[in-house]
Amino acid sequence: MSRLLAIAVLYTLMFLAWSGVGLFMVISPARFANLVHDSFGLFPETGATDWGKKLIVRLMGMVLLGFAMHFALAVTELVRQGG
């Protein structure tokens, strides 16, 4: 029983992490892009008028939310099948 609970907790944490990051990207794209800039330096800093970067970050956030939804539905289907 404890192994089953550990797996359930792991899948729940994975789903919540992907959903949380996806929502953060959709709600606040400039802040997320600047966080990535400050942490990794992958692209220039995002300003208030950089609508293209914000749009790309929002689209990536929506894709991440879609992936989290697909993950949750796949796990639910696996549980319904019994293993």
Secondary structure in CASP SS format (residue, H / E / C, confidence):
PFRMAT SS
TARGET T0000
AUTHOR 0000-0000-0000
METHOD secondary structure of the structure
MODEL  1
M C 1.00
S H 1.00
R H 1.00
L H 1.00
L H 1.00
A H 1.00
I H 1.00
A H 1.00
V H 1.00
L H 1.00
Y H 1.00
T H 1.00
L H 1.00
M H 1.00
F H 1.00
L H 1.00
A H 1.00
W H 1.00
S H 1.00
G H 1.00
V H 1.00
G H 1.00
L H 1.00
F H 1.00
M H 1.00
V H 1.00
I H 1.00
S C 1.00
P H 1.00
A H 1.00
R H 1.00
F H 1.00
A H 1.00
N H 1.00
L H 1.00
V H 1.00
H H 1.00
D H 1.00
S H 1.00
F H 1.00
G C 1.00
L C 1.00
F C 1.00
P C 1.00
E C 1.00
T C 1.00
G C 1.00
A C 1.00
T C 1.00
D C 1.00
W H 1.00
G H 1.00
K H 1.00
K H 1.00
L H 1.00
I H 1.00
V H 1.00
R H 1.00
L H 1.00
M H 1.00
G H 1.00
M H 1.00
V H 1.00
L H 1.00
L H 1.00
G H 1.00
F H 1.00
A H 1.00
M H 1.00
H H 1.00
F H 1.00
A H 1.00
L H 1.00
A H 1.00
V H 1.00
T H 1.00
E H 1.00
L H 1.00
V H 1.00
R H 1.00
Q H 1.00
G C 1.00
G C 1.00
END
